[in-house]
Amino acid sequence: MSRVLDRRQLLRGATLAGGGVALSAYMPAWAQPVSAGIVKPLPTVSGDEIRLRVAHQMMMIDGRQSHAIGINGTVPAPLIRLREGQTVRLHVENGLDEQTSLHWHGLIVPFQMDGVPGVAFPGIDKRTTFTYEFPIVQAGTYWYHSHSGLQEQMGLYGPIVIDPKGVDPIQSDREHVIVLSDHSQLHPHRIFMKLKKQSGYFNRQQQTLAGLLKGEDQPLKDRLDWGKMRMDPTDVADVTGSNYTYLVNGHGPQDNWTGLFRPGERVRLRVINASAMTTFNVRIPGLKLSVVQADGLNVRPVEVDEFQIGVAETYDVIVTPSDERAYTLVGESVDRSGMARATLSPREGMAAEVPPLRKRPVATMKDMGMDMNMDMSGGGSMQGMDHSGMPGMDHGSMATAEKPAAAMDHAQMDHGAAGAGAGGMAGMDHGAMQSGATMPGMAGAPDAAGGMAMGGMAGMDMNMRDFSKAPGVKKGPGVQTISPMPMDRTGDPGQGLENVGHRVLNYRDLVAVDRNPDLRAPSREVQIHLTGNMERYMWALDGEKLSEVKAPIPFLAGERVRVTLVNDTMMGHPIHLHGHFFELVTGHGAYSPRKHTVMVQPGGKVSWDVTANEGDWAFHCHMLYHMHAGMMQVVQVRSAKGEAA
């Protein structure tokens, strides 16, 4: 069946084809003519003794050879199939001329077996073998990958499936493991070098004058406001489809990896985002997706049409195709610059229509942590503004319909300390914020609800650079923050999916099947800011990159801690804490969803409760180049006596 092309790409191809060049030469990979499809299950290893050899290899993607690093000659690495309750020994031979490692993502293991060089163990030297040994104490869908340099980008990742001890409560007739990833012909160090020199190097979807004249994207005023802030609202993904080919189980869109089914079967899809940098939006047009597991742990089934999956997250879904026809599995990149594509069909050689790429998202003030339910052209109010980040705010007297803004204790707001660099309210005369007042620098007048009409951002210094004076948080120089009022965005479907016209999963939809093992209230809270300077491609936690951190983040073994992640950037970050599952604070109490990785949306915040496990644990953004640039620290958990496990 023919492909449906994005109009812009079709016109570009047609123009070039007019000069005697075949149209297909300029089509994106996902839009190439249909191949018969590759029905090829992932190679699998299992048992108590498993041997894995890391080595360079070549791989074929959409008919083009590419250099890679794989395991046992395959990319992705072999599917490791285990059973809850066994003890496994994994003998990893390093066939490279450099150090390597393997981290068992989401598995609860002794910290010495966690696989992070310099944190959990020294690493696996070239031409040597290291044996990992640990008990399997859980079931579900997980994955493994290198934690050395940028090897993960070159193909050093693979899936893990752990079957439960008894009968699996998730019943299905067959299953397919779906490993989503991104691949580049460029060496990862060259990619990083280009990002450091020009952070928007791979962004080929920036706004244009022609688009402005056509009324596309932002109006002129908003463009000028964003220009003053030196922010690019199309900077949604650092590395895009202009550089990446998006893969399903190591195969490109033209390869058309195919999973088979019989009509009426319950098919379990174990979806793993093993990419280096890509957030995927996953859907199967024509099929409902029943989400039954998140990050390896069972959740109450929730039926959706689409879900966003951040780097390192996993979701298990059940689909029940009833018709004797093919369906397209779409993994669209968050910036919609390309897609991973596969087929579910009742027999080999079939293919379904591939939907066109949807219009790419453009960041809004919500992604800047400033969702104030306001019309930037002059309407709206301050309702919906999250004031929790303002030091000294008297939350007990927060304004309501019965209690106006004048009731807030603005005298305690340390405006001198919380300067523009802190994303605070410096420069605003709060003494004038009586019931009918406006903020200096913001045009407009009070609306009917007692809020303020916002005529523009001209009076706010949004070009924030110096984060060093923010109260209560360590900040390094040159850090850029754009989130003065971070919002809990766990109820959001994900960037670009707010108005797609069908149901999209969000974190608040997730409810655990099993009661959480630790129901104690947290004894303290730790707030951690996700910081960066997108112009200089600098990324950090609390403004300090890993190489500059003077001390790890200290926890006591067994203590309950509430961790609040505040995203001070306009890009989503998947944050992973090794060696732990944590409970998202989403209002489900004892059945809060437990995860090991969480997407913190732009300008937003996420809170979770965790019971600390002894050891030294990596804590980082799972965007590979963000971590490489320094967005990583170590959580050090010690017993009350100060001794490690």
N, C-alpha and C positions, 0 to 999 in steps of 0.2 A: 504494500500500500504506500502511496506517496507521502512524503513528509509535508507538514505545514510549516512554512518558514516565517520567521520574524520579518516584518515588512522592510525594515531598514537593511537587514542582511541580504534579502532577496534583491532589493534595488541595487545594492552595492555590487552583488554578483552579476546582475544583469548588465550593469554599465560596463564592468570589466569584460564580461563575456562578449560584448559587442565588438571588442577589439580582436576577436578570434580566439579567446581563451575559454575553455569549457566552464560552464556555470558551476559545476560540482567542485572545481578547484578552489572556489571561494566560499563554499558552504561550510559552516561550522561542522565539527565532527558529528554532533548529534543529529544533523540534518542531512547527512549523506544518504545515498540510496541504500535500501534495506539489504542486509546480508542475511544468509540463512539462519544465523544465530549460533552461538556457542553454548551447547548444553554440556557443561563441564563442572562436576562437583569439585569442591576444594579438596586437595589431598589432605588426608587425616592421619594423625599419629595419636596413639593412646597407650594405656598401660601404666605400670608403676615405674618403668625405666624408659625414658625418652631421650633420644639423641638428636640434637639440632646443630647444624653447621652453618655458620654465618659466612657468606662469601659474596664477592662480586659476580654479577651475571648480566646477561642481556635479556630483555623482555620485549615482546611484540605487542604494540598498542595501536589499534586501528591501522594495521598493515605497516607500521613504522617501528624499526628497532630502536631501543633506548637502553642506556646503561642503568643498572640498578644494583642494589644490595638486597639479597634475599636470604632465605633459609632453606636448606635442602633443595636448592635449585628452583624455588618458586617464590613469586610475589603475587598476592600476599603469602606470608609464611604459612606453613601447614596449620590446619585446624587442629588444635589440641583438645581432645575429647577426654574428659575426666569424670569421676563419680564422687559425689559428696561422701566423705568418710575415709577415702583412701589417702595414703601418703605417696607423694610422687617425687621422683628424682629426675631432674632435667639436666642432662650433660650438654653444655653449650660450648662448642668448639669455635674459636675465633680464627677464621681463615683470612682475615684482613691483615693489612700492614699497619693497622692502627688499633687503638683500644676500642672495645665495644662493650655492650651490656644489654640485658633484657630486663624490663620491668613488667610485672604481672598486674596489669591495670585493673583495679577494683578488687583484687584478691586480698584477703586478710591473711598476711603471712608474718613470721618473725621479721623484725626490721632489717636484720642482717641479710635476709633473702629478698629484699624489696627491689634491689637491682639499680640503685642510683649511685653512680660513681662519686666518691667524695662525701657521700652522706651515709649510705647503707653499707657500702663495701668499696674496695679500691678500683673495681672495674676488671674486665677480662683483657689481659694483655694480648698482643698479637701472637698468633701461633700457639696459644695455650687453650686449655679447657677448664671451665669452672662448672661445678655441680651445685645446682640449686636443689634444696630438699625441704619440703614443707607439707604439713597435713592440709587436706582440702576440707574446709569447714563450712562451705556454702554451696549453693547451686545457682545456676543462671547463665546469662550471656555476658562474657567479658572479652578482653583482648590483651595482647602483649606487644611491646615495641621497644626499640632501642631508646636509652636515655643518655646516649653519648653523642655529643656534637649535634650534627644535623642529619644523622643517618636515617632517622625515621622518614624524612622527606624522600629518601632514595629507595624506599620500599621495605624497610626493616620493621614490619608490623604484621600481625596475624591474629586470628580469632581464637577464643577459648569458649567451649561450651561445657558446662558442668551439670550432669544429670543428678537429680535429687536421689536420696537414699531409697525412698519408697516410690509410690506411684506419683507421677507428676500431676499436680492439680490442674495444670494447663493442658487440656486434652486437644490433640490435633492428629490429623491423619498423615501428614507429612510436614517437613520443614525445609526451609532454605536459609542458609546464612548469607546475609547481604553485607559485604564489607565495602563501605563507601570510602573513597580516598581521592587525593589529587596528585597528579604527576606532572613534572616539568622536564623538558629537554635541557634546561639550564641547570648547572650545578647549584646546589642550595647555597653555597657561599657566595656565588655570583648574585643570586636573588637577594640575599641579605645586603650585599654591597650596594646594589641598586636602590634598595629601600632606604639605606642610610644616606645616600646621596640625594635622593628625591623620593619622599615617602609615597607620592602619588604616581610613581613611574608606571605601574601596571593598570592604573585607572583610565580606561579608554571610554568612559561613559560620563565625563564631566559635562556640566552645562555649557551651552554654546550661545552665541548671539543669535544664531538662526532659531534655536529653540525658544529664546526669550521673545523674539518677534512673532513666533507661532503661539505664544501663550503657554508653552510647556513648562513644567516644573515650577520654580519659584517666580513670583512677580518681581519686578525690578527693585521695589523697596526692600523685599526680603533678601534679594541677592546682595544689595548694597550693605545691609546690616550684617550678613554673614561675611562679606568681604572685609568689613571693618574688624571683625573678630578673627580674621585670617583663618577661617574654617571653611572646609569644603563639604557641603551637605551630601555630595555623592561619594564621599570617602567612606564607604560601607565595608569594604574588604580590602586588605592590603595587597594581596596577590589574587589575581582575577583570571577569568577565562581567556584573557589575552595571552596568558602564559601557561595556564594549566589545561590539562585534559583531565576530566573527571571520570573516575573509574568505578565500576562495580566488579568486585572480586578480581581486580587486576585487569579488567577489560574495558576498553573505551566504548563510547556510544555507538560507533560504527560496528564494533565487534558484536554488539547485541547479545550480551550474555543472557541466557534463557533458562528459567526454572520451570519445570513441568508440573502439571496438576491434572486431576480428574474432576470434571464438573461436580459440584456438590461437596467436595472435600473441604475440611477445615485445614487451611495451610498456615503454618506458623512461619513468620519471617523474623529472623533474628538480625536486626539492623544495627550495625556498628559504624560509628563515624571515626574512622582511623586516618582521617586526613591530617595534613600538617597545619592547614590554615583555613579550611573552608567550613562554614556553617551551611548545612543543607536543609532545604524545605522539601519534605518527602510526601508524595501522594501517588495514588494509582487511579487515574480517571476511570470512573465506572464501578469502583469498589469502595466499600466502607472499610475503615481500618479500626479494629477493636484492639486498643492498647491494653496489654495484659502484664507487662513487665517493664520496669524502668531501672536502668543501671544494674540489672541482674536480679532485682527483687520484685516479687509479685505485687501487682496493684489490682484493685477492683476494676474489672473491664470498663473501659470508657470508649464509646464509639465516636470517631472523628473522620474527617475527610482528608486531613493533612496534619503533619506535625513538623516542627522545627527541631533539628538535632544538632547540638553544638559539638565541637571537636571533643572526642573522647567519651561522649555519652553513648548509651545503648538503649534501644527500645525494642521490645518484642511485640509484634502485632499479629492478630489472626485475621485472615481474609477468607471469604467463602465464595469463590467464583462459581456461578451456577450455569453460565453459558459456555457453549463450545466455541470459544473465541479467545483471541489473545488480548492481553492487557499490558499497557506500558507502565513500568515503575519509573517514576521521575524523581531524581534527586537534584533539585534546582539550587544553584549556589545562591547565597543570601542576596548578593548584588545582581543576580539574574544575568550574569555574563556568560553562563554556560550551564550544562547539566550533565550529571551522570544518568545513564539510561540503561534499562534492562527490560526484559519481556517475561511475563508469566503467560504460559500457553498450554493447551491440552496436548500438543504434539510439537515435534521439532519442525523448524522451517517457517514458523508463523511469526508475524509481527503486527503490532497495532500502530495506529496513528500516534505520532509523537507531537504533543502539544507545543505551540510556539513558546518561546521565552516570554514571560510577562514583563510588563514595564518595570524597570528597576526602581527601588525605593529611593526617596530623597529624605535625608534626615530633617527632623522638625525640632521645634523648641522642646518637645517632650524628650527627644533624644539628648537634649542638653540639660536634662534635669529641671525643666521649667514648664511643666504641664500645668498651666494655671487656668485651664478652661477659658482661655481668653482669645478673642479675635484680634490678631496683631494689627489689623487695620483700624482699630478703634473701639471694639466692643469687648465684652467679657468681664471677668472678675477675678478676684484672688481665690475663689473657691477651688478646692482641690489641691492647693499648694501644700507640700509637705514641709512643715517648719521644724521637723525633728532634728535637723542638723544645726539649728541655730543655737549657739551657746547661750545659756541664761534664759531661754524662753520659758515662761511659766505655762506649761502645758495644762496644768489644772484649770487655768482660766482661759483656755483657747476659745477664740471667738466662735460663736454659734449664732443661729438666727435670733436667740434670746439675748445673747451676750456679744456686743459688737467688738470690733477690733480694738477699740480704746481700752478694753479690759485686759489686754495682754500686757505683761510686765516687760516693756521695752527698756526700762531703765537698767535692767540687768544684762542687756545684750552688749557684750564687749566689742564695740565697733572698731575700736582701735586695734585690737588683736586680730579680729577676724576681718582682715582687709580684703581688697579685691582678689588678692592671690589666694585667699582661702575660699573663695566662692561665697563670701558672706554678704552682708547687707551694707557694707561700708559705703559712705557717701549718701545714704538715704536719711533724711531727717525724720526719724521716727517720732520725735517730739511733736511733729505736725500731723501725725497719723490719728487725728481725732475722727469722729464719724464721717465728716464730710471732706476730709483732706485728700490731697493727691500726693504722690511721691515726686519730689523734684526730679526733673529729667524725664518723667514719664507723662506724656500728654494724656489728657482725658479727665473725666470726672467720675464721681461715684455712680455705680449703677443701682438699679432698684434693690439689689440684694445687699447693698452696703459695701460692695467690693469696689474695685477701681478699674476703670476703663483704661486699657493700655494702648497708647497711640504708637508706640515704637520702642526700640531698645537704645535710642540715641544717648540717653543719660546714664546708661549702665556700662561700666568698664568691663566688657565681657572678654577682652583680649588678655586673659589672666595668665601670668607667667610665673611670678614668684610665689611659691607655695610654702615658703620657709616659716611664715608667721602664723600659720593656721593653728588654732589652739588644740592641744591634746594629741596632735599627730605629728610624727617626724616627717619632715619634708626636705627634699634636696633641692638645689637650685635648678632653674630651667624647667620646672615641672608645670604643666599646663592643666588647669582644671576648668571644666565647663558645667559643673553640677552643683550649683549653689543650694538647690533644694531637692535632693534625691528622693525618688518615689519607690515604693515597693511595687515592682513590676512583675511579680510572680503570676499575676492574673493576665498578663499580656501574652498573646500568641507568638510573639517574636517580630523582629523588625521586618516591615514590609508585608506582614500578613494580617494587618488590622482590618482591612476591608476587602477581602477576597471573595466574599459572598457565600462561604460555606464554613463549617465548623472546624476550627483549628485547636489543637491541644494546647493547654497551658498548665503550669505547675500546680495550680489550685485544683485542676481536674483530678490530680493523682491522689489516691487514697490507698494506704497500705492494706494488704490482706491480713497480715499478721500484726499483732499488737507490738508496739515498739519495746525493745528489751529493757530500756532504762527510761522511767517516767519521772525521774527527779527533775525539779526545776533547776535551771542553771544557777550557779552560785556567783557568777560574774559575767560581764559582757566585754568582748574585745571588738573594737571597730577597726577595720582595715580598709584603707583607700586604695583603689586601683587607679594608678596615675600614669601619665604619659605626656609626651610632647610629640604630636603627630608630625609636625614640621621637621623635627630633628630625629624622628624615629627613635625615641627614648621611651622605655617602658619599665615600670617598677611597681612595687608594693610600698605604700606610704612614702613614695618619693625616693626610695633607696633601692638601687639595683643590687643584685646579689653580691657582686664583687666589692660593694662598699658597705655591706651590712656588718655592723660591729658585734652583734649578738643575735642568736636565734630567738624565735618567739617562744617563751616559756609556758608550759602547761604542767600541771601535776597529774600523775597517773590516777585515773579513776574520777577525776573531777569533771563536773558538768559545766560546759562553757557555752555561752551564746556568742556566736561570731556573726557580725554584721559586715557585709562587704558593700562598700559604697563605690560605685563606678563614676569616677570623675572624668571620664573620657566619653567621646561620642561613638565609641565602637564597643560591640559586645565582647565579653571575655568569659570563656569557659574556665572556671577555677576548680582545680583538683587538689584534694588533700589526700596524700598517700596513707595507706594503712588504716583508714577509717571509713565508716558510713556515718552520715549526719542526717538529722531530721529537719526538713524544711519547715519553717514557721509559716504555715499556710492556713491555720485555723482548724486542722483536723485532729488535734490533741494526740491521744495515744495511737492514732492511726495515720500520723503524719508520714508523708512519703520519705523514704530513706534513700539517699543518693551518695555517690562518691565524687561527682562532678556536677557543677551547676553553672548555667549560663546567667551572667549578670548583664542585663540589657543596658544599652547606652543611657547614661544619666540616671540610672536606677540603683536600687539596693536590694539585697537579699539577706535574710537572716536565717541561721540554722543553729541547732543545738547539737553538741557532740560530747561524747564521753571519751576522754583522752586515753589512748593506748601507749604504753611505754615504748620508748625508742626515739630515734631521730627520723623525721619524716619530711620529705619534700612537699612543698606547698607552692603552687605556681599556676600561672595561666597556661592553658594547654595549646594556645596558638604558638606554634614552634618558634617563630621568629620573635615573638614577644618574650618568651622565656629566654631565648638566646640573647636578647638585648638586656635582660636583667630582671624580668618580672617573675621572680622566684625568691623564696626564702625557705628557711628550715624551721619546722615546729619541733622543738625539743621537749619531750615528755619524760619527766623524771619522777621517781617515787618520792614520798615524803622525806626519805632519808637521803635523797639526792643521788641515788644509784640507778643506773639504767638496768633494764631487764636483761 
